[in-house]
Amino acid sequence: MPAWIARLDPSGRKTFVAAFGGWAIDAFDFMIFSFVITALTHTLGVQRGAIGLIGTATLLASAFGGWGAGMLADRFGRVRLLQATILWFSTCTILIGFAQNFEQVLGLRILQGLGFGGEWAIGAVLIGETVRAEDRGKAVGFVQSGWSIGWAAAALIYSLSFSYLPEQYAWRALFWIGVIPALMVLFVRRNVTEPEIFVKAQAEARASATRTSLLSIFTPPLLGTTIKASALCTALTGGYYAMSTWLPTFLKVERHLSVINTSGYLLLLIAGSFCGYILGAYLTDFWGRRRSFVVFSFAAAVCLYLYLKLPLTDGEMMVLGFPLGLASCGVFAGIGAYLTELYPSGVRATGQSFCYNFGRGIGALFPALVGYLSESSSLGSAIAIFAGCAYGASVIMAMLLPETKGRPLQ
């Protein structure tokens, strides 16, 4: 057991399990869509540009849903809103499996986005307010590694369903399985309590009969932090979504891999992403937040260019998938702890959810832009252009923001 987990009390460990599980569920329900793009084009007659529009609309919805959930979490508590967001996006995932046309898929994905947009920020705040300052980067980074677990589960179930079911039923089965992760709500309801620092902040606000305006993140002295942190999140999410949304399609269409081989390549990339989260979790506490963002962003841009543009053999591409996954997800390991440290308790969930989900919303444009550009150029080139620009921007924004390593929460 990692030392930082051993230092948690029983309540803290249950909070970690809940936050980790919430992120895994988030990834499972969200990443399913990237595996069924080809099936949707065949069974519902949806073109690539429209598929990109679905991805973009989902992420835009997550921006608004996430910000709203963050504000509600600062008012009514983190645990209650964590349960609500998990139930919401799990229900929408199941309903997508019954969709009969493009419009229904689009509408349900927008509703799904409203739910999972808030889960990330609430889970990151929960664990960030529970652990000690010197362990915060590791704890939140480990929580975010749950994304790789959910992504891997989606890849495995994709492989099984498309191997044993006709295509017109296989993609629906993937979404129907989304009912299982919703059981996490029962665990949260029975075992997770509000962080002590949040309870104290609420008690002090009631005693003084004052209430912090949730819009204070848009006024000095927090306005500059909000602008720069939102830009950093935009760059990180834009680069990642440009890659992850279209990579399964790239492997099938331009590399001509079968369903089984596509899953194999993606599982190695996902294994790299899991290791990236863990490595990044430790490095963000060792190096500091800013240096971690710069190094991983640069590494992700280099690996992605090599993966998409060099004339690699299938074996070389499979091997390169591991460092690509490591770099592209390692860059996210410190973002949850970083945003937690930038805001005071009264608006912490609001600020964190706004910055990250604003980034999601603007980064949401990248899948659509990649889809439309790929209609006039190769898919690999379109991914490389947009993801490369995003990772370059993340380096610049990381240099403009302050270092918060070891900063006690306000």
Secondary structure, 3 states (H helix, E strand, C coil): CCHHHHCCCHHHHHHHHHHHHHHHHHHHHHHHHHHCHHHHHHHCCCCHHHHHHHHHHHHHHHHHHHHHHHHHHHHHCHHHHHHHHHHHHHHHHHHHCCCCCHHHHHHHHHHHHHHHHHHHHHHHHHHHCCCCHHHHHHHHHHHHCHHHHHHHHHHHHHHHHHHHCCHHHHHHHHHHHHHHHHHHHHHHHHHCCCCHHHHHHHHHHHHHCCCCCHHHHHCCCCHHHHHHHHHHHHHHHHHHHHHHHHHHHHHHHCCCCCHHHHHHHHHHHHHHHHHHHHHHHHHHHHCCHHHHHHHHHHHHHHHHHHHHHCCCCHHHHHHHHHHHHHHHHHCCCCHHHHHHHHCCHHHHHHHHHHHHHHHHHHHCHHHHHHHHHCCCCCHHHHHHHHHHHHHHHHHHHHHHCCCCCCCCCC
